[in-house]
Amino acid sequence: MAAIIVATYKEQVRSFRYKLLRTRHFWLKPTLQEVTTMNEYVREPGDFIKAGFARNARKLLEQYRSLTEGFPETERYDITLLLSVLQSLLTLANEYLMVKQNREENWERIAHDVPKWQGLSRSFVKDYTFPEDITYLRFIESLRNAMSHPAPQLRKPFLPTTGYTTVPDGSGVIARISFTDSPWVVRGCYKVGLPKQKRDDMIKELINRNPTSLVRKADIQTGDKLVYKIEVDGDLFIPLFRAEMKVSDLYIVATELATHLEHPIVSDAMSYGRSRRQQAAAR
């Protein structure tokens, strides 16, 4: 019996090493079964580590929803899970899409109300003051900032601060969530130490975008520091993104984003299938 156990263990080790070898070297293509069932997050060419995580994250959401169907609302933690998964996917997507060759043209398109793409809609955005148009890429970046850098609104004048929060509706159940990306505000007050060049570049962009508005410098001295500010038509300007989304919409965004990120696994599996069919036809 001991010999059988040892032999079985050695076979498992050999199998794991073989799978690891195949997945660490792009010239040794994994089999279709390995591609679709492998769970080891091995860093390798082809972005399989991101694709594998995205695929499993999507399945996790679907599995939890299925397993807890019929549970009382007070015993379901699907929204907590959704926010955790979404934050991870947004971080992966933001880093992945920073490399221009990784993103298709749709990411550069201006976001519209309909049709929705990647589950995103311009109608979700309630406030947007950045001078550039809101693209799908910008949408993802702002959602990622809101979820990854939440900060309390502690200081006067209590300006909109980066973060996310639920939107109460009196039902006692979380139905909507608000996301804010406000990069020039720290804990409720205007950011001290904003680079002068960034202020000047923003003024140029605002003038180009709003030629009829009065855009001017509004710098103030705070102690020994000069705080660079901008006024537009007499009001303090801060670049701001704020969106409100239903939980059901967030679920769609998460699954769509996961599907997009898992593409390397899907395309490799399809390529493997085509190769197998071609080999069979050649026999």
Secondary structure, DSSP 8 states (H G I E B T S, - for coil): -HHHHHHHHHHHHHHHHHHHHHHHSTTS---HHHHHH-------TTSHHHHHHHHHHHHHHHHHHHHTTT--GGG--HHHHHHHHHHHHHHHHHHHHTSGGGS-GGGGSB--SSS-BTTB-GGGEEEE--SS--BHHHHHHHHHHHHHS-----STT----SEEEE---SSSS--EEEEEE-TTEETTEE-TT--HHHHHHHHHHHHHH-TTS-EEE--EEETTEEE--EEETTEE----EEEEEEHHHHHHHHHHHHHHHTHHHHHHHHHHHHHHHHHHHH-
